[in-house]
């Protein structure tokens, strides 16, 4: 398969909802354009930040269609088509492939907690069913209850269409082990904004970001500074943005993010149940951090 460069900055895009709680596809196009204009290389649609657990497969498919024309030629688009059902993940991935999307994000199966050989078989089956679309593994045990081990990732890295992993374990040792066991071209992306710079120090390529909705250009500048040897400059940007990285996870993502976007003038609606809107205390904390970082006056 042809090599696709997804860049350093991938954004896990929120899903906007209208006042009735329906997906607002026009607003989604607006958000996508905002992300492209502020430095995002690849938009990841229907991931955790996109509230994928409460989206129907049809809503997800319609989002892929709506955003494909907006993103085409300006950024890459990666579809969250993972599931804890292998057959469902295969079907969704084949639809993304037929749409001509650039890649898919495949979360570790949640709730059923497969053993490592089951995880390997799951991802291999998806890759074999859609061999021509690149796959990024998504390792987030805090949400799935199941961790993809470095040795399993290394084995999966031998499959040509599996091009990298979104590492959201929060474990630098895990990232170091993955880097040691996989070829240089296998991409490691931080799944936590606050760990982007530390993970780049042990061989990561970039980040699948939440904060890039707000500070995409600054994140690109930080990663570029590190990659070109300007380490102190990169550290300075990281430290300036660090309070924002933490504030966006004061409660369950994307509750703080949607509130922060509203505060900066981009209202993307509420979250869907069982998530609930942020309260006045969260809003006050976010206002303070957004002012500190320079996002709002």
C-alpha positions as CSV (number, residue, x, y, z in Angstrom):
1,X,0.0,0.0,0.0
2,X,1.1,3.6,-0.6
3,X,2.6,5.5,2.3
4,X,0.4,8.2,3.8
5,X,1.9,10.9,6.0
6,X,-0.6,11.8,8.7
7,X,1.6,14.5,10.1
8,X,2.5,15.4,13.6
9,X,-0.8,16.9,14.7
10,X,-3.9,14.7,14.6
11,X,-7.0,16.2,16.2
12,X,-9.6,14.0,17.8
13,X,-12.5,16.1,16.7
14,X,-15.6,16.8,18.7
15,X,-19.1,16.0,17.3
16,X,-21.3,19.1,17.4
17,X,-25.0,18.7,18.3
18,X,-27.9,21.0,17.7
19,X,-30.5,22.2,20.3
20,X,-32.4,19.0,19.8
21,X,-29.4,16.8,20.4
22,X,-29.0,15.8,16.7
23,X,-25.7,15.8,15.0
24,X,-25.1,19.2,13.5
25,X,-23.3,18.4,10.2
26,X,-23.0,22.0,9.1
27,X,-21.3,22.9,12.4
28,X,-19.0,19.9,12.0
29,X,-17.8,21.3,8.7
30,X,-17.2,24.6,10.5
31,X,-15.1,22.9,13.2
32,X,-13.2,21.0,10.6
33,X,-12.3,24.2,8.8
34,X,-11.2,25.8,12.0
35,X,-8.9,22.8,12.8
36,X,-7.3,22.9,9.4
37,X,-6.7,26.7,9.6
38,X,-5.0,26.2,13.0
39,X,-2.5,23.6,12.0
40,X,-4.2,20.2,12.2
41,X,-2.7,17.7,9.7
42,X,-5.3,14.9,10.2
43,X,-8.8,15.1,11.6
44,X,-9.8,12.0,13.5
45,X,-13.6,11.7,13.3
46,X,-15.8,9.6,15.7
47,X,-13.2,8.9,18.4
48,X,-13.6,9.3,22.1
49,X,-13.7,13.1,21.9
50,X,-16.3,12.8,19.2
51,X,-18.6,10.9,21.6
52,X,-18.6,7.8,19.4
53,X,-20.3,5.6,22.1
54,X,-23.5,7.6,21.7
55,X,-23.4,7.9,17.9
56,X,-25.2,5.5,15.7
57,X,-23.3,3.8,12.8
58,X,-25.4,5.8,10.4
59,X,-24.6,9.1,12.1
60,X,-20.9,8.2,12.0
61,X,-21.2,7.3,8.3
62,X,-22.9,10.6,7.5
63,X,-20.2,12.5,9.4
64,X,-17.5,10.8,7.3
65,X,-19.4,11.8,4.1
66,X,-19.9,15.4,5.3
67,X,-16.3,16.0,6.3
68,X,-14.7,14.2,3.3
69,X,-15.4,17.1,0.9
70,X,-14.4,19.7,3.5
71,X,-11.1,18.1,4.4
72,X,-10.0,16.8,1.0
73,X,-6.8,18.3,-0.3
74,X,-6.3,20.3,2.9
75,X,-5.8,17.7,5.6
76,X,-6.2,13.9,6.0
77,X,-9.3,12.3,7.5
78,X,-9.1,9.3,9.8
79,X,-12.3,7.5,10.8
80,X,-12.9,6.0,14.2
81,X,-14.4,2.6,13.1
82,X,-13.3,0.5,16.0
83,X,-15.6,-1.7,18.1
84,X,-15.5,-4.4,20.6
85,X,-17.3,-6.5,18.0
86,X,-14.8,-7.6,15.3
87,X,-17.5,-8.0,12.7
88,X,-18.9,-4.5,13.3
89,X,-15.4,-3.0,13.1
90,X,-14.7,-4.8,9.8
91,X,-18.0,-3.5,8.4
92,X,-17.5,0.1,9.5
93,X,-13.9,0.0,8.2
94,X,-14.9,-1.3,4.8
95,X,-17.4,1.6,4.5
96,X,-14.6,4.1,5.4
97,X,-12.4,2.4,2.8
98,X,-15.1,2.6,0.1
99,X,-15.6,6.3,0.9
100,X,-11.9,6.9,0.1
101,X,-11.0,8.1,3.6
102,X,-7.3,8.2,4.5
103,X,-7.1,5.9,7.5
104,X,-9.0,4.4,10.4
105,X,-8.5,4.5,14.2
106,X,-9.1,1.1,15.9
107,X,-9.7,1.2,19.6
108,X,-8.8,-1.8,21.8
109,X,-12.0,-3.8,22.3
110,X,-13.7,-2.6,25.5
111,X,-15.8,-4.5,28.1
112,X,-15.1,-8.0,26.8
113,X,-11.4,-7.8,27.8
114,X,-9.9,-10.2,25.3
115,X,-6.4,-11.8,26.0
116,X,-3.4,-10.6,24.0
117,X,-3.8,-13.3,21.3
118,X,-7.5,-12.3,21.0
119,X,-6.5,-8.6,20.5
120,X,-3.9,-9.6,17.9
121,X,-6.6,-11.7,16.0
122,X,-9.1,-8.9,16.2
123,X,-6.8,-6.2,14.6
124,X,-5.4,-8.7,12.1
125,X,-8.9,-9.6,10.9
126,X,-9.8,-5.9,10.4
127,X,-6.5,-5.3,8.5
128,X,-7.0,-8.3,6.3
129,X,-10.5,-7.3,5.4
130,X,-9.4,-3.8,4.4
131,X,-5.7,-4.1,3.5
132,X,-5.6,-0.9,1.5
133,X,-6.5,1.6,4.2
134,X,-4.0,2.5,7.0
135,X,-4.9,1.6,10.5
136,X,-3.8,3.4,13.7
137,X,-4.2,1.3,16.9
138,X,-5.7,3.0,19.9
139,X,-4.5,1.9,23.3
140,X,-6.5,3.4,26.1
141,X,-6.8,1.0,29.0
142,X,-8.4,3.6,31.3
143,X,-11.5,3.5,29.1
144,X,-11.4,-0.1,27.7
145,X,-10.3,-2.0,30.8
146,X,-7.7,-3.8,28.6
147,X,-4.2,-2.9,27.6
148,X,-2.5,-3.7,24.3
149,X,1.0,-4.9,25.4
150,X,4.2,-3.7,23.6
151,X,5.0,-7.3,22.4
152,X,1.5,-7.5,20.8
153,X,1.9,-4.1,19.2
154,X,5.3,-5.2,17.8
155,X,3.7,-8.2,16.3
156,X,0.9,-6.1,14.8
157,X,3.4,-3.7,13.4
158,X,4.5,-6.5,11.0
159,X,1.1,-6.1,9.2
160,X,1.7,-3.6,6.4
161,X,-1.5,-1.6,6.9
162,X,-1.0,-1.1,10.6
163,X,1.0,2.0,10.6
164,X,1.1,3.1,14.3
165,X,-0.4,3.4,17.7
166,X,-2.2,6.1,19.6
167,X,-0.6,5.5,23.1
168,X,-3.0,6.7,25.8
169,X,-1.7,4.5,28.6
170,X,0.1,7.5,30.2
171,X,3.1,5.2,30.6
172,X,6.5,6.4,29.3
173,X,8.0,3.0,29.9
174,X,5.3,1.4,27.6
175,X,6.1,3.9,24.9
176,X,9.9,3.2,25.2
177,X,9.3,-0.5,24.9
178,X,7.1,0.0,21.8
179,X,9.8,2.2,20.2
180,X,12.4,-0.4,21.0
181,X,10.4,-3.3,19.5
182,X,9.0,-1.6,16.3
183,X,10.7,-0.3,13.1
184,X,11.4,3.4,12.9
185,X,8.6,4.0,10.4
186,X,5.9,2.6,12.9
187,X,4.4,5.9,14.3
188,X,3.8,6.4,18.0
189,X,1.3,9.2,18.8
190,X,0.7,10.5,22.2
191,X,-2.9,10.1,23.3
192,X,-2.4,12.7,26.0
193,X,-1.6,16.4,25.2
194,X,0.4,16.7,28.4
195,X,2.7,13.8,27.4
196,X,3.3,14.8,23.8
197,X,6.7,16.4,24.5
198,X,7.9,13.6,26.9
199,X,6.8,10.9,24.4
200,X,8.6,12.7,21.5
201,X,11.8,12.4,23.6
202,X,11.5,8.6,23.5
203,X,10.6,8.4,19.8
204,X,7.0,9.4,19.3
205,X,6.0,11.2,16.1
206,X,3.3,13.5,17.4
207,X,-0.1,13.6,19.2
208,X,-3.7,12.8,18.7
209,X,-4.8,15.9,20.4
210,X,-7.8,17.4,22.3
211,X,-6.2,20.7,23.0
212,X,-5.6,21.4,19.4
213,X,-9.2,22.6,19.1
214,X,-7.9,25.6,21.0
215,X,-4.1,25.8,20.5
216,X,-3.3,23.9,17.3
217,X,-0.7,26.4,16.1
218,X,1.1,26.4,19.4
219,X,1.2,22.6,19.5
220,X,2.7,22.5,16.0
221,X,5.3,25.1,17.0
222,X,6.2,23.0,20.1
223,X,6.7,19.8,18.1
224,X,8.6,21.6,15.3
225,X,10.9,23.2,17.9
226,X,11.7,19.8,19.4
227,X,12.2,18.1,16.1
228,X,14.7,20.8,15.0
229,X,16.7,20.7,18.2
230,X,15.2,23.8,19.9
231,X,14.5,21.9,23.1
232,X,14.2,24.8,25.5
233,X,11.8,26.5,23.2
234,X,9.7,23.4,23.0
235,X,9.8,23.1,26.8
236,X,8.7,26.7,27.2
237,X,5.6,26.1,25.0
238,X,4.8,22.9,26.8
239,X,4.9,24.6,30.2
240,X,2.8,27.5,29.1
241,X,0.1,25.1,27.7
242,X,0.3,22.6,30.5
243,X,-2.5,24.2,32.7
244,X,-4.8,23.9,29.7
245,X,-3.9,20.3,29.0
246,X,-4.9,19.4,32.6
247,X,-8.0,21.7,32.7
248,X,-9.5,19.9,29.7
249,X,-9.7,16.8,31.8
250,X,-11.0,18.2,35.0
251,X,-14.0,16.0,34.3
252,X,-14.8,13.5,31.5
253,X,-13.7,14.5,28.0
254,X,-15.2,16.2,26.0
255,X,-17.3,18.1,28.6
256,X,-14.6,20.7,29.4
257,X,-13.6,21.0,25.7
258,X,-17.1,21.8,24.5
259,X,-17.5,24.4,27.3
260,X,-14.1,25.9,26.4
261,X,-15.0,26.1,22.8
262,X,-18.2,28.0,23.7
263,X,-16.2,30.4,25.9
264,X,-13.9,31.2,22.9
265,X,-16.9,31.8,20.6
266,X,-17.4,28.4,18.9
267,X,-20.6,26.9,20.3
268,X,-20.8,23.2,19.4
269,X,-23.8,22.4,21.5
270,X,-24.1,20.1,24.6
271,X,-22.8,16.6,25.1
272,X,-25.1,13.6,24.8
273,X,-26.3,11.6,27.8
274,X,-25.0,9.9,29.8
275,X,-22.5,12.8,29.7
276,X,-23.8,16.0,31.2
277,X,-22.9,19.7,30.7
278,X,-20.2,21.3,32.8
279,X,-21.3,23.3,35.9
280,X,-20.6,26.8,37.0
281,X,-17.5,25.7,39.0
282,X,-16.0,24.1,35.9
283,X,-16.8,27.1,33.8
284,X,-15.0,29.4,36.3
285,X,-11.9,27.2,36.3
286,X,-11.8,27.1,32.5
287,X,-12.2,30.9,32.2
288,X,-9.2,31.3,34.5
289,X,-7.0,28.9,32.5
290,X,-8.1,30.2,29.1
291,X,-7.1,33.7,30.3
292,X,-3.8,32.4,31.7
293,X,-3.0,30.7,28.4
294,X,-4.1,33.8,26.4
295,X,-7.0,32.2,24.5
296,X,-9.5,34.7,25.8
297,X,-9.0,38.2,27.4
